[in-house]
Amino acid sequence: MICATPKTREFWGAVRGLHEHARSLAAAKMIDFPDGDRDNGWRRRSCEAIRDGRAITDKLGSWCAFCRSLPAREGGLLFARLRAPLALNLAGGVLENGGLSLDRNSGLPFIPGSSVKGCARKAVLIRLREEPDPEGKAKLVEQIARVFGWSDGDWKDGRRPGADGGAEYYSDLCYACDRHWPYVRMAVATRLAERLTLNVTRSERPWERLPSAAGAILFLPAYPFQKDPGIDLDIVTPHHMGYYQGDPEFAAAPDTEEPKPSIFPVVPCHAGPVFLFTLAPAAKAAPQDLACAREWLREGLTLWGIGGKTSSGYGWFEASEELDREQLVVLREKDRAAQAAEALRLAEERRTREEEEARRRKAELQSLPPDQRARAEVQEWNDALFRTRLEHFANERKKGGPADDHQRMAIIEALRGPRRTLWTEFRAAATAGAAAKTVNLIYKFCKDRGLDKP
């Protein structure tokens, strides 16, 4: 074990006192193991440090967006509400029988993908065990093989000897099929061999010809949806330790042994936190594979639980199609709010850019000589503004006309050039009234200054 230096411990104590320390560091790197602590006080302090640590919730939105970008889109999402304390990875980590599965970077509790896959597989194996019809078992085993994949060990029969003298099955499929295993193995292996275009006959052992294969469904880690559920502390009090450890002194398990309370961290359920489970189909997945995996996972979460101590009531979820619909509504409303906020931000940025460009352009125009400035201003007028200035040619700007004679000169230049079509139409319609008067005023302006008429 690598121990922290005194300066590191001093710094850790300071940030921990302020509750500014990282939760993942408290669980993996900074466990407190003082010498001579006989009352397990070190364990309580270590678990309290995990509980009081900080987590970074920014990852939740990014993770959700990533899951929705996968090929199944929202069809691969499954939402489940925690209804019992969740114990994850108790036996792992430095704090033995008190670990917790925390994301290394964010400190958020999460359920590893392997645990999610195991939960779904357990549910379907129990269903397989209860299926009475051999052909029904064969169809179910084929679905299991497609969804989860298989290896050589899945087709073995018999049991392996255990260290304690007992024996367990090599294959959980063999265990679930029981006496129907020979028929089921032959039927399923033959079908899979045909699908893989392997030339086998029923007289052969087709399962020995099958190469190992990955599953058609990927089981991703499950993270809390939208917010951090926090960490709480729980306690277990083992009795008769000597009896269960085989101590000859306590062969009869008398009530004279001192119980030893043990504290461990859990994900609390009092607020009903929702977790996001994600299933992603591989390229070879059939349409029904994703539906089967969702059904088995939902069944596993609600009937059998996930994580540690499920037999004692831990790790149980509420998972239903109604909950999926409710959470998707929340997700889509959040999308709309984010899109509206983004549109508002872009509009504000565009307005700011336009204002800055207008200020910059105004400063540039102010630096030009009057005649050049007038030409530049007239070029920027749209047709409606140009026509207004033209109609009020002899007036001041406050009455709708040009600002000065420099702008009037620029207007006449424009009538000879880029605004020639507008001038032709204006002059053709100016047979009487104010429009005809304007044409005459323009001609007079040109004559007085020795300019050619437009």
Secondary structure, 3 states (H helix, E strand, C coil): CCCCCHHHHHHHHHHHHCCCCEHHHHHHCCCCCCCCCCCCHHHHHHHHHHHHCECCCHHHHHHHHHHHCCCCHHHHEEEEEECCCEECCCCCCCCCCCCCCECCCCCCECECHHHHHHHHHHHHHHHHHHCCCHHHHHHHHHHHHHHHEECHHHHCCCEEECCCCCEEECCHHHHHHHHHHHHHHHHHHHHHHHHCCCCCCCCCCHHHCCCCEECCEEECCEEECCCCCCCEEEEECCCCHHHHCCCHHHCCCCCCCCCCCEEEEEECCCCCCEEEEEEEECCCCCHHHHHHHHHHHHHHHHHHCCCECHHHCCCCEECCHHHHHHHHHHHHHHHHHHHHHHHHHHHHHHHHHHHHHHHHHHHHHHCCCHHHHHHHHHHHCCHHHHHHHHHCCCCCHHHCCCCCHHHHHHHHHHHHCCCHHHHHHHHHHCCCHHHHHHHHHHHHHHHHCCCCCC
